[in-house]
Amino acid sequence: MRNIFFFDAMLTPKIITAVYWLALLGVLISGIGMMFYGEFFRGLFGIIVGGVFVRVAFEMIIIAFKNNEYLRKIAENRNAVPTPGASRRCFLRPSYSKPSRLNASSCGA
């Protein structure tokens, strides 16, 4: 409960899932209603296109929350204690005196 009040856990993604299913149900009911009132192909088209549109719209909303989750994991990994020997980094840098070769001097070679 504390996580929700201090925004450590996101509540909206759980709510978004329920709203998504309600929106799909609304698209389905309206499409079936159109089919019964003489516009069969319009209703079928509305169900297909409306379903795809609802899915894409809600995926775009969820992307923002997933990005937050992934950024939180990255931040936690950066703050983790490194294992011995893992802190030394070795990068190949271009040698400006010889542009065709890479300089591995930062690796101790």
C-alpha positions in Angstrom: 0.0 0.0 0.0 2.9 2.3 0.8 4.2 1.8 -2.8 1.0 3.2 -4.3 0.9 6.3 -2.0 4.5 7.2 -2.7 4.4 6.4 -6.4 7.0 3.6 -6.2 4.5 1.2 -7.9 2.4 2.3 -10.9 -1.3 1.8 -10.6 -2.3 3.1 -14.0 -1.0 0.2 -16.1 -3.4 -2.1 -14.3 -6.3 0.3 -14.8 -5.3 0.7 -18.5 -5.8 -3.0 -19.1 -9.3 -2.9 -17.8 -10.1 0.2 -19.8 -8.7 -1.5 -22.9 -11.0 -4.5 -22.5 -14.0 -2.1 -22.0 -13.1 -0.2 -25.1 -12.8 -3.4 -27.1 -16.2 -4.4 -25.8 -17.6 -1.0 -26.9 -16.2 -1.4 -30.4 -17.7 -4.9 -30.6 -21.1 -3.9 -29.4 -21.3 -0.8 -31.7 -20.1 -2.9 -34.7 -22.8 -5.6 -34.0 -25.4 -2.9 -33.6 -24.5 -1.5 -37.0 -24.7 -4.9 -38.5 -28.2 -5.5 -37.2 -29.4 -2.1 -38.4 -28.7 -2.9 -42.1 -25.0 -1.8 -42.4 -23.4 -5.2 -42.2 -20.1 -4.4 -43.9 -19.8 -1.1 -42.2 -20.2 -2.8 -38.8 -17.7 -5.5 -39.7 -15.3 -2.9 -40.9 -15.8 -0.9 -37.7 -15.1 -3.9 -35.6 -11.9 -4.7 -37.4 -10.5 -1.2 -37.8 -11.8 -0.1 -34.4 -10.2 -3.1 -32.7 -6.9 -2.4 -34.3 -7.1 1.4 -33.5 -7.9 0.7 -29.9 -5.0 -1.8 -29.6 -2.5 0.7 -31.1 -3.8 3.6 -29.0 -3.5 1.6 -25.8 -0.1 0.2 -26.8 1.2 3.8 -27.2 0.0 4.6 -23.7 1.6 1.5 -22.2 4.9 2.3 -23.9 5.4 5.3 -21.6 5.0 3.1 -18.5 7.2 0.3 -19.9 9.9 2.9 -20.6 9.7 4.0 -17.0 10.0 0.4 -15.8 13.1 -0.2 -18.1 14.7 3.1 -17.0 14.2 2.1 -13.4 15.9 -1.3 -14.0 18.8 0.5 -15.8 19.3 2.9 -12.8 19.2 0.0 -10.4 21.8 -1.9 -12.4 24.1 1.2 -12.5 23.9 1.5 -8.7 24.7 -2.2 -8.2 28.1 -3.1 -6.7 30.4 -4.2 -9.6 32.1 -7.5 -9.4 36.0 -7.5 -9.0 37.7 -6.8 -12.3 34.5 -5.7 -14.0 35.2 -2.0 -13.4 38.1 -2.0 -15.9 36.8 -1.0 -19.3 38.6 -1.6 -22.6 37.7 0.5 -25.6 39.3 0.5 -29.0 40.0 4.1 -30.0 41.0 5.2 -33.5 44.6 6.2 -33.8 44.8 9.7 -35.4 48.3 9.2 -36.5 47.4 6.0 -38.4 43.7 6.3 -39.4 43.6 2.8 -40.8 44.4 1.1 -37.4 42.7 0.9 -34.1 44.7 1.8 -31.0 44.3 -0.7 -28.1 46.6 1.2 -25.7 43.8 1.7 -23.2 43.7 -2.1 -22.7 47.3 -2.4 -21.7 48.4 -3.9 -25.1 
